[in-house]
Amino acid sequence: MTKDVIALTERMPDALSVLAGLLAGGPDLQVETTGEGAVVQLCDAEGRPLVSIEVPLLLQVQGEAARLLGPDVGPLDDGPAWWVEARAAAGVPQAEQLAGAFAARLTMLLGGRVWPPDAPGTVGAARPVDVSGVTAVPTPAAAQPAVDMLTDKAAVVLQDRPVVPMTSWLSEALRATVDSDRCLQIVTPPHCRLSLPTRMLLQSTPSRWVVQDERCGYYDGLTGAVLRWQDDAFSPARDESGETPVAEAFAEVRPSGERQLVVSFRTLHLPRADLVLGGALEAAWQALAGGPPASWGTSEPAGLAWSRRQLTELAYERAPRPTWTVVVGAPNRPAVATLRVIRTPEGVEEDITLTIGYGPGEKPTLEALPELADELVTRHGLKTMLCQLRAARRDLSTSPHFEHPPLPCAFVLGPAEVREAGRDTASRTPLKERPVQLGPNARPGFYYPLGDGETAESWYALEQLLRHLRGAPPA
């Protein structure tokens, strides 16, 4: 496995401290930059990268490092921390030692700690790592720093960390593979999990989570399909009958009583000069999680303190291109959202999915949904909203085991969609419960209860409702 080593420093890495870290391999290694200067690489004599080091990222909110690296990492102190990630090249043992020595030198100079604490090279980091005669594997011209192997069909990334986050490296690799008609394939040991944003992006693109397994070799961590390396990519294996078997490890699930509330909604705003984005997400967070979001960013870790104004400025700078961000809550109530800002002919659209975790015995705040829907319709330009419950981890990460699909518990139509469907149609449905009218009477929205999110009957209720709103005959 390629090894990622992270330095969490108490003080901001300056040019001299970074230079001291770069000298961990001695003065003979070459230093190159890529990604428009965002990544520094220590290279062998032929210019091939041994270690890639990303620009330092400020974590302004406590808890974000522990969310991705595990609770043992702990807070550094009461102030912010700097996250510096070094990625060692695959198949070169000295590269891993070099990455560890770089991170250890930074923390010796700036305070802090190295993750993982037992990374090779961290002991005796004051002495340069002996890299004489070491060469790296040639890097294909189209490869990103995060990619370990590139074929005509796939970009393979090797990861071994508690949670695989959607880092800036990984998001850039995903973008590059989509642009080149390749499939991104993340290969991990069985103890790894995916962060919520990573899982969502993998599911929305032709990508795959490849999990190593001692019994079957490899399987898909999201579907359980047994995989084989064939035709330059991991793809489903076939048995004698032509079927794809499901890995035994994938089916080994023990109910934990943990659940997630998933709220997906879209809003539309006129492109006014005084428009400030993020209000709908902030309202949903307050209603369902009991407080505002804590931090946000364009990748993980989400290191910036939550700011609607900064979010708006970023989206304005990137327009008309879409802006994708991840938003994270406080550690006491796990909550993660993805927010995508899109410029459309009608205005500025926000596409949001907010997920909140609950442990055994904790009750999801379903009773707050009607009031939240009313606020979103009245003040935030709601178009549609779907609320679902699923049995899944409280910490919102995904293990490579079977998870039951979410079950809908409510659906909401905003005023424009009510007008499109027809007010009479929207207010009179075949459902058992009557819809709740939202917002002003002149431009109402409607909240449709679909059940308690505990049985599959709620899917039938949602299907009935959608067919009715579209004017289709009952199934």
Buried (B, 14 or more C-beta within 10 A) or exposed (E): BBBBBBBBBBBEBEEEBBEBBBBBBEEEBBEBEEBEEEBBBBBBEEEBBBBBBBBBBBBBBBBBBBBBBBEEBEEBEEEBBBBBBBBBBBEBEBBBBBBBBBBBBBBBBBBBBBBBEEBBBBEEBEEBBEBEEBBBBEBEEEBBBBBBBBBEBBBBBBBBBBBBBBBBBBBBBBEBBBEEEBBBBBBBBBEBBBBBBBBBBBEEBEBBBBBBBEEBBBBBBBBBBBBBBEEBBBBBBEEEEEEBBBBEBBEEEEEEEBBBBBBBBBBBBEEEEEBEBBBBBBBBBBBBBBEBBBBBBBBBBBBBBBBBEEBBEBBBEBBEEEBBBBBBBBBEBBBBBBBBBBBEEEBBBBBBBBBBBBEEEBEBBBEBBBEBBBBBBBEBBBBBBBBBBBBBBBBBBBBBBBBEEBBBBBBBBBBBBBEEBEBEBBBEBEBEEEBBBBBEEEBBBBBBBBBEBEEEEBBEBBEBBEBBBEEEEEE
